[in-house]
Amino acid sequence: MLFGKLLPRDGNFFELFNQHADRIVEAARAFSLLVANYGDPLLRDKYNQDVDNAERAADRITQEVSRAVHKTFITPIDREQIHSLINTMDDVADLIQDSAETMALYDVRHMTDEITRLTDLSVRCCERVRDAIKLLDRIADSATADAALKTCEEIDKLESDADRVMRSAMSKLFREEPDVREVIKLKAIYELLETITDKCEDVANLIEGIILENS
């Protein structure tokens, strides 16, 4: 019994998940400000840097979680669930950074209404991911588990909305844009932004699995 008490337990995983989710929302909101102020080079650089800072902070938390898994004897949820959840969350942060970098790399000159709408949906998805993550440490309570599942359903709906916006954006792009270079640029941006919501849905699916197995 003493041996068990001396072994590391829990590893503060839920707090690390919360910190990572906060960094995702920071990156998403910074990207939204980047899109809103894209015409101002100084603000564009500032918000680009904010996205990078949030993504790097998220990476550090992901690494900390990986170290904690190896050091912790008894984890609050299955180790594979911990790995899958934190890595999928980190994919969200990476995709936000990729979107900002692709805009700079492709020298996108102006924002379209579709970019703005997809960005807004991405931010809302990231915020709902954060909300669901913050409930994970209390899913033994049935009301909390139900609230988390409802939040996951909202993420699914936002992803479906983003998918519809992207299909409409692609149709409009190929019908109305005569410049092939612009088609290539905007197609890449639309796909990246929609993939952010896809990855948020993946996080939601993992959360649902954790709830069903552990509540």
Backbone bond lengths (Angstrom), bond angles and torsions (degrees), N, CA, C in turn:
res aa  C-N    CA-C-N  psi(-1)  N-CA   C-N-CA  omega(-1)  CA-C   N-CA-C  phi
1 M - - - 1.463 - - 1.526 111.26 -
2 L 1.354 115.22 -41.16 1.461 119.93 178.58 1.520 110.62 -62.19
3 F 1.372 115.82 -39.10 1.458 120.21 178.85 1.525 110.98 -57.34
4 G 1.341 116.10 -44.56 1.459 120.72 179.93 1.514 112.03 -63.37
5 K 1.338 116.47 -37.68 1.461 119.66 -179.01 1.519 112.42 -68.59
6 L 1.355 116.24 -28.53 1.466 120.33 -178.29 1.521 112.72 -80.33
7 L 1.329 116.63 -15.66 1.465 119.73 -177.86 1.520 110.67 -78.84
8 P 1.349 117.08 144.40 1.472 119.51 178.89 1.522 111.28 -63.38
9 R 1.324 115.81 136.06 1.457 121.22 -179.32 1.524 110.13 -125.03
10 D 1.329 115.48 152.70 1.474 124.49 170.65 1.526 114.22 68.33
11 G 1.339 119.48 -53.35 1.458 120.68 175.64 1.515 114.99 71.56
12 N 1.320 118.83 11.66 1.463 122.37 176.28 1.526 112.51 58.80
13 F 1.306 117.42 32.51 1.464 121.56 -173.66 1.528 112.77 -63.78
14 F 1.319 117.11 -41.38 1.459 118.84 -177.23 1.524 111.23 -63.79
15 E 1.320 117.25 -38.51 1.464 119.83 177.56 1.527 110.66 -65.52
16 L 1.324 116.92 -38.57 1.468 120.13 177.40 1.528 110.78 -66.40
17 F 1.336 117.62 -39.97 1.468 120.46 174.88 1.536 110.04 -58.57
18 N 1.335 116.21 -44.08 1.464 120.26 -179.63 1.526 111.25 -62.15
19 Q 1.330 115.92 -43.66 1.469 119.48 179.31 1.526 111.08 -62.34
20 H 1.322 116.48 -41.01 1.466 119.77 179.74 1.531 110.51 -65.85
21 A 1.329 116.44 -42.55 1.469 119.73 179.18 1.527 110.89 -61.36
22 D 1.335 116.58 -37.23 1.467 119.90 176.80 1.531 111.01 -63.30
23 R 1.327 116.93 -38.50 1.475 119.91 179.06 1.538 110.69 -68.16
24 I 1.328 116.54 -35.49 1.468 119.61 176.24 1.521 110.19 -60.29
25 V 1.328 116.61 -46.28 1.464 120.60 -179.63 1.532 110.07 -65.31
26 E 1.324 117.70 -39.32 1.466 120.29 176.29 1.524 110.87 -58.69
27 A 1.324 116.35 -46.20 1.470 120.41 179.93 1.525 110.89 -63.19
28 A 1.336 116.50 -43.54 1.466 120.56 -178.44 1.530 111.17 -64.07
29 R 1.318 116.69 -43.08 1.466 119.73 -179.61 1.526 111.23 -69.27
30 A 1.332 116.88 -36.86 1.467 119.54 176.58 1.529 110.13 -64.63
31 F 1.342 115.92 -39.30 1.467 119.02 177.70 1.522 110.70 -65.05
32 S 1.327 116.59 -38.89 1.465 120.08 177.71 1.524 111.09 -61.73
33 L 1.322 116.78 -40.61 1.470 120.57 176.79 1.514 111.09 -67.83
34 L 1.320 116.93 -34.25 1.468 121.00 175.23 1.522 110.51 -60.23
35 V 1.335 115.50 -46.48 1.470 119.96 179.06 1.528 110.82 -64.36
36 A 1.335 116.78 -43.08 1.470 120.83 -177.45 1.518 112.58 -66.92
37 N 1.339 117.03 -27.83 1.473 121.25 -176.86 1.523 112.05 -115.99
38 Y 1.335 115.62 29.19 1.458 119.97 -172.12 1.528 112.94 -62.55
39 G 1.317 116.93 -27.15 1.459 119.86 -178.69 1.514 114.52 -74.70
40 D 1.326 117.40 -10.39 1.464 121.64 -179.63 1.531 108.40 -104.80
41 P 1.332 119.04 107.58 1.476 121.67 -175.41 1.524 113.40 -57.33
42 L 1.326 117.88 -37.44 1.463 120.38 -178.53 1.526 110.95 -67.83
43 L 1.332 116.10 -46.45 1.458 119.50 177.94 1.526 111.22 -67.00
44 R 1.322 115.78 -35.98 1.459 119.57 177.86 1.530 110.18 -59.68
45 D 1.326 116.75 -45.72 1.468 120.30 178.59 1.525 111.35 -64.50
46 K 1.327 115.95 -40.13 1.468 119.62 -179.55 1.522 111.40 -61.22
47 Y 1.326 116.36 -48.89 1.454 119.24 -176.44 1.529 111.57 -73.06
48 N 1.327 117.10 -29.38 1.461 120.19 171.36 1.512 110.57 -59.11
49 Q 1.336 115.76 -44.61 1.460 120.79 179.25 1.521 111.09 -65.24
50 D 1.330 116.70 -37.74 1.464 120.49 177.73 1.531 111.07 -62.96
51 V 1.320 116.49 -40.06 1.467 120.34 176.33 1.523 109.93 -61.49
52 D 1.329 116.35 -47.23 1.468 120.95 -179.81 1.525 110.92 -59.82
53 N 1.325 116.47 -44.05 1.471 120.35 -178.42 1.527 111.41 -62.12
54 A 1.328 115.76 -43.37 1.468 119.77 179.89 1.523 111.05 -65.83
55 E 1.340 116.19 -39.65 1.466 119.63 -179.70 1.523 110.94 -66.71
56 R 1.320 117.68 -40.82 1.462 120.25 178.95 1.530 110.89 -66.02
57 A 1.326 116.34 -39.13 1.467 119.94 176.78 1.530 110.22 -62.68
58 A 1.330 116.83 -40.21 1.463 120.92 177.36 1.521 110.84 -63.14
59 D 1.325 117.46 -40.45 1.471 121.22 177.02 1.522 111.61 -59.18
60 R 1.331 116.04 -43.16 1.470 119.63 -179.50 1.528 111.00 -62.74
61 I 1.322 116.49 -38.78 1.468 119.96 178.55 1.527 110.40 -66.96
62 T 1.324 117.09 -40.58 1.461 121.31 177.26 1.521 110.83 -58.47
63 Q 1.323 116.38 -43.81 1.463 120.91 177.84 1.526 111.19 -64.19
64 E 1.327 116.57 -38.99 1.456 120.65 178.96 1.527 110.92 -64.37
65 V 1.324 116.76 -39.98 1.463 120.41 177.32 1.525 110.47 -62.80
66 S 1.333 116.88 -43.31 1.464 120.50 179.86 1.528 110.95 -61.48
67 R 1.320 116.58 -42.11 1.463 119.65 177.48 1.523 111.02 -64.38
68 A 1.331 116.30 -41.57 1.457 120.54 -178.37 1.526 111.55 -64.20
69 V 1.320 117.29 -36.40 1.468 120.69 178.80 1.530 109.83 -60.15
70 H 1.327 116.55 -42.30 1.460 120.37 -177.93 1.531 112.25 -71.65
71 K 1.332 116.92 -26.60 1.466 120.70 -176.02 1.531 113.04 -93.14
72 T 1.313 116.48 -15.64 1.469 120.52 -172.79 1.521 110.69 -98.05
73 F 1.327 115.59 126.71 1.467 120.17 -177.89 1.518 111.11 -76.93
74 I 1.321 116.69 -45.27 1.462 121.61 -178.88 1.525 108.39 -117.79
75 T 1.328 116.93 114.65 1.459 121.47 -179.40 1.529 109.57 -99.67
76 P 1.332 117.89 152.58 1.475 120.48 -175.75 1.522 113.45 -69.44
77 I 1.322 116.70 -26.60 1.457 122.35 174.04 1.524 107.46 -135.50
78 D 1.315 116.73 171.42 1.454 121.95 -177.15 1.532 111.77 -55.47
79 R 1.328 116.74 139.75 1.476 121.26 -177.88 1.525 111.94 -58.82
80 E 1.320 115.99 -40.83 1.465 119.24 179.87 1.523 110.75 -64.64
81 Q 1.338 116.51 -36.38 1.466 119.78 176.12 1.527 110.91 -64.56
82 I 1.321 116.86 -39.58 1.470 120.52 177.91 1.517 110.33 -62.27
83 H 1.339 116.23 -49.10 1.471 120.07 179.56 1.528 111.28 -59.51
84 S 1.317 116.54 -48.15 1.463 120.40 -176.69 1.524 111.21 -63.08
85 L 1.341 115.75 -43.16 1.459 119.47 -177.10 1.518 111.72 -65.72
86 I 1.325 118.26 -50.41 1.465 119.58 -175.83 1.528 110.99 -68.12
87 N 1.324 117.85 -35.80 1.469 119.64 179.87 1.525 111.84 -70.88
88 T 1.328 117.03 -35.97 1.467 119.75 177.80 1.529 110.29 -70.99
89 M 1.331 116.62 -38.81 1.461 119.75 173.71 1.525 110.67 -60.24
90 D 1.330 116.35 -40.70 1.463 119.63 179.95 1.524 111.39 -66.35
91 D 1.328 116.47 -31.42 1.472 119.99 175.40 1.532 110.74 -60.99
92 V 1.335 117.00 -36.30 1.470 120.27 178.65 1.526 109.94 -61.98
93 A 1.338 115.95 -48.43 1.465 119.78 179.24 1.525 111.00 -61.24
94 D 1.324 116.71 -40.85 1.468 120.47 179.30 1.523 111.56 -62.14
95 L 1.325 116.69 -41.11 1.468 120.58 -178.65 1.528 111.60 -66.80
96 I 1.318 116.97 -35.22 1.467 119.56 176.76 1.522 109.42 -64.29
97 Q 1.324 116.11 -45.25 1.457 119.63 177.74 1.534 110.74 -63.61
98 D 1.330 116.95 -41.68 1.467 120.54 178.32 1.528 111.24 -58.84
99 S 1.315 116.78 -38.75 1.467 120.69 -179.94 1.522 110.76 -63.51
100 A 1.333 116.32 -45.14 1.462 120.08 178.92 1.521 110.85 -64.45
101 E 1.322 116.88 -43.03 1.467 120.78 -179.26 1.525 111.52 -66.15
102 T 1.334 116.75 -38.06 1.466 119.98 -179.35 1.522 111.05 -66.23
103 M 1.327 117.30 -37.42 1.465 119.79 176.41 1.526 110.75 -59.94
104 A 1.329 116.53 -43.14 1.468 120.08 179.66 1.524 110.78 -70.17
105 L 1.333 116.88 -43.21 1.463 121.45 -178.00 1.521 111.72 -62.63
106 Y 1.332 116.48 -41.20 1.462 121.43 -178.13 1.526 112.88 -86.11
107 D 1.330 115.08 -0.78 1.470 120.13 179.13 1.535 110.94 53.70
108 V 1.329 114.74 50.24 1.460 119.89 176.40 1.525 108.01 -65.60
109 R 1.325 117.59 128.81 1.461 121.64 -172.82 1.525 114.12 -94.38
110 H 1.331 117.41 -25.17 1.458 118.72 -178.08 1.523 109.61 -149.01
111 M 1.323 115.50 154.97 1.455 121.87 177.90 1.531 110.14 -92.84
112 T 1.306 115.79 137.70 1.464 120.43 176.16 1.536 109.43 -94.60
113 D 1.328 114.78 164.61 1.465 118.93 176.13 1.526 110.83 -60.12
114 E 1.323 115.77 -34.13 1.461 120.19 -178.73 1.528 111.33 -67.93
115 I 1.324 117.52 -38.32 1.468 120.00 175.85 1.526 109.90 -62.29
116 T 1.324 116.16 -43.07 1.467 120.43 179.52 1.520 110.99 -62.19
117 R 1.331 117.08 -43.38 1.469 120.12 -178.67 1.525 111.30 -68.09
118 L 1.317 117.52 -41.67 1.463 120.48 178.54 1.526 111.40 -67.02
119 T 1.327 115.68 -36.04 1.462 119.73 177.13 1.521 110.81 -64.14
120 D 1.326 115.73 -43.99 1.463 119.60 178.73 1.527 111.31 -60.72
121 L 1.317 116.78 -43.02 1.464 120.06 178.74 1.523 111.36 -65.78
122 S 1.333 116.66 -36.04 1.465 120.66 177.65 1.523 110.98 -63.74
123 V 1.332 116.04 -44.08 1.467 119.93 179.03 1.527 110.28 -61.72
124 R 1.314 116.42 -45.26 1.470 120.03 -178.84 1.524 110.88 -63.75
125 C 1.327 116.90 -38.70 1.461 120.47 176.98 1.530 110.71 -62.57
126 C 1.314 115.97 -45.21 1.466 120.09 -179.12 1.523 111.01 -63.71
127 E 1.310 116.49 -38.94 1.468 119.83 178.02 1.520 111.49 -65.01
128 R 1.319 116.49 -37.99 1.469 119.23 179.34 1.532 110.91 -72.46
129 V 1.335 116.81 -33.42 1.467 119.70 173.26 1.522 109.75 -59.65
130 R 1.315 116.72 -46.13 1.467 120.94 178.04 1.533 110.48 -58.60
131 D 1.328 116.46 -43.96 1.458 120.41 -178.67 1.533 111.32 -62.15
132 A 1.329 115.83 -41.17 1.470 119.69 179.91 1.526 111.42 -69.23
133 I 1.325 116.09 -41.62 1.468 120.57 179.95 1.524 110.67 -59.77
134 K 1.321 117.01 -39.95 1.465 120.78 -176.61 1.529 113.00 -68.47
135 L 1.316 117.22 -10.97 1.464 120.91 177.77 1.534 112.94 -94.49
136 L 1.332 116.78 -10.48 1.462 120.18 -170.42 1.521 114.00 -61.12
137 D 1.325 117.41 -34.55 1.458 118.79 -175.76 1.531 112.40 -75.77
138 R 1.363 116.89 -2.83 1.472 119.65 -178.01 1.527 112.19 -125.72
139 I 1.323 116.31 23.20 1.473 118.81 -175.05 1.526 112.80 -74.77
140 A 1.339 117.28 -6.92 1.466 118.46 173.02 1.525 110.54 -65.05
141 D 1.336 115.66 -24.30 1.464 121.32 174.03 1.523 108.58 -81.62
142 S 1.317 116.92 124.03 1.470 120.65 -172.89 1.523 112.43 -62.66
143 A 1.333 117.80 -36.63 1.466 120.57 179.40 1.529 110.44 -65.66
144 T 1.331 116.60 -39.26 1.464 120.59 178.59 1.527 110.37 -67.91
145 A 1.326 116.43 -41.66 1.464 120.29 177.83 1.525 110.45 -60.74
146 D 1.328 116.89 -42.70 1.470 120.90 178.33 1.532 111.01 -63.37
147 A 1.325 116.71 -39.91 1.463 120.42 179.23 1.527 110.72 -64.48
148 A 1.330 116.52 -39.61 1.466 120.41 178.53 1.528 110.72 -65.87
149 L 1.331 116.71 -41.95 1.471 120.16 178.71 1.521 111.15 -64.51
150 K 1.320 116.82 -38.18 1.460 120.28 177.22 1.527 110.76 -64.12
151 T 1.321 116.68 -39.63 1.468 120.57 177.73 1.525 110.33 -63.70
152 C 1.324 116.61 -39.17 1.469 120.04 176.99 1.524 111.47 -63.02
153 E 1.324 116.47 -37.42 1.472 120.21 176.27 1.528 110.94 -63.35
154 E 1.326 116.94 -37.03 1.459 120.69 178.11 1.529 110.64 -65.80
155 I 1.328 116.80 -37.17 1.468 120.91 176.58 1.528 109.73 -62.98
156 D 1.327 116.28 -43.54 1.472 120.38 178.32 1.533 110.89 -58.46
157 K 1.317 116.19 -41.36 1.464 120.19 -179.30 1.532 110.76 -67.16
158 L 1.322 116.47 -41.48 1.468 119.92 178.93 1.531 110.52 -63.87
159 E 1.327 116.37 -37.07 1.473 119.23 177.77 1.517 110.78 -64.98
160 S 1.324 116.63 -39.82 1.470 120.19 177.32 1.525 110.87 -64.24
161 D 1.331 116.47 -39.41 1.469 120.35 176.81 1.527 110.49 -61.70
162 A 1.335 116.24 -43.09 1.465 120.46 -179.80 1.525 110.64 -64.96
163 D 1.315 116.73 -37.62 1.458 120.57 178.72 1.523 110.79 -62.86
164 R 1.332 116.77 -40.97 1.467 120.33 178.31 1.538 110.98 -66.59
165 V 1.332 116.06 -41.40 1.468 119.37 178.82 1.519 109.94 -62.20
166 M 1.333 117.21 -42.19 1.461 119.42 -178.63 1.528 111.56 -66.09
167 R 1.320 117.66 -41.84 1.467 119.52 178.54 1.521 110.61 -60.98
168 S 1.323 116.74 -43.03 1.459 120.68 178.01 1.522 110.69 -64.99
169 A 1.332 116.64 -40.24 1.465 120.91 -179.97 1.522 111.15 -63.64
170 M 1.328 116.28 -42.31 1.461 120.17 179.67 1.528 110.82 -64.76
171 S 1.315 115.99 -42.63 1.461 119.61 179.37 1.524 110.76 -60.52
172 K 1.321 115.91 -46.84 1.461 120.61 179.12 1.525 111.49 -63.52
173 L 1.325 116.02 -40.98 1.461 120.77 -178.44 1.516 111.72 -60.61
174 F 1.326 116.52 -48.01 1.463 119.68 -176.96 1.530 112.30 -74.54
175 R 1.323 117.14 -22.65 1.462 119.67 177.89 1.525 112.10 -82.01
176 E 1.333 116.49 -37.89 1.465 119.38 -165.47 1.526 115.50 -112.07
177 E 1.340 118.55 -19.10 1.463 119.30 -176.20 1.537 110.97 -91.68
178 P 1.349 117.94 113.77 1.461 119.99 -177.04 1.529 113.80 -80.88
179 D 1.323 117.23 -21.44 1.461 121.14 -176.21 1.538 109.37 -86.88
180 V 1.324 115.71 114.60 1.463 120.64 -177.05 1.523 111.35 -60.58
181 R 1.332 117.28 -35.63 1.470 120.28 179.69 1.526 111.18 -63.53
182 E 1.325 115.84 -40.29 1.462 119.24 178.18 1.527 110.90 -66.44
183 V 1.326 116.13 -37.35 1.461 120.00 177.58 1.530 109.95 -59.49
184 I 1.327 116.25 -46.25 1.467 120.68 -179.34 1.528 110.91 -62.49
185 K 1.322 116.28 -45.70 1.464 120.90 -179.10 1.520 111.65 -61.24
186 L 1.323 115.46 -53.64 1.460 119.74 -173.90 1.525 111.96 -68.88
187 K 1.323 116.35 -35.42 1.467 119.96 176.95 1.533 110.00 -58.97
188 A 1.327 116.52 -44.06 1.463 120.44 -179.91 1.529 111.37 -63.66
189 I 1.329 116.66 -41.57 1.463 120.69 -179.95 1.531 110.38 -66.15
190 Y 1.322 116.81 -46.97 1.467 120.00 179.80 1.532 110.83 -57.26
191 E 1.321 116.02 -44.87 1.464 119.88 -177.52 1.529 111.40 -65.23
192 L 1.327 117.18 -41.03 1.462 120.27 178.47 1.530 111.47 -62.39
193 L 1.331 115.26 -45.64 1.461 119.13 -178.09 1.524 111.33 -64.86
194 E 1.321 117.14 -38.71 1.464 119.21 178.50 1.524 110.40 -69.24
195 T 1.341 116.83 -31.51 1.453 120.52 179.08 1.526 111.79 -68.05
196 I 1.331 117.20 -28.82 1.471 119.99 174.48 1.527 109.50 -58.02
197 T 1.319 116.40 -46.92 1.469 119.37 -179.95 1.524 111.14 -68.89
198 D 1.330 117.85 -33.56 1.464 120.93 174.88 1.529 110.38 -59.19
199 K 1.338 114.43 -45.62 1.463 119.14 -177.42 1.526 110.71 -69.24
200 C 1.328 117.83 -34.28 1.470 120.24 173.73 1.521 110.51 -61.63
201 E 1.324 116.29 -38.93 1.462 119.73 176.92 1.525 110.64 -64.19
202 D 1.342 117.03 -37.13 1.467 119.78 175.82 1.524 111.01 -61.03
203 V 1.346 116.21 -41.39 1.469 120.09 176.35 1.529 109.64 -60.96
204 A 1.323 116.08 -44.82 1.464 120.23 179.69 1.527 111.23 -59.61
205 N 1.322 117.18 -41.07 1.464 120.50 179.22 1.530 111.19 -63.94
206 L 1.338 116.38 -38.85 1.465 120.13 177.47 1.530 110.79 -65.70
207 I 1.335 115.86 -41.40 1.464 119.80 178.35 1.522 110.17 -62.02
208 E 1.326 117.02 -43.16 1.463 120.53 178.23 1.525 110.78 -59.01
209 G 1.341 116.64 -42.04 1.453 120.17 178.89 1.521 112.48 -63.89
210 I 1.327 115.70 -41.66 1.465 120.43 178.33 1.524 110.25 -62.14
211 I 1.324 116.50 -43.35 1.470 120.87 -179.00 1.527 110.10 -63.36
212 L 1.316 116.76 -46.66 1.460 120.29 -177.23 1.530 111.90 -64.55
213 E 1.329 117.19 -31.33 1.454 120.15 -178.56 1.536 113.40 -87.38
214 N 1.313 116.47 -21.89 1.464 118.47 -170.53 1.529 115.62 -120.97
215 S 1.326 117.97 -7.85 1.473 118.14 -177.96 1.526 110.97 -91.07
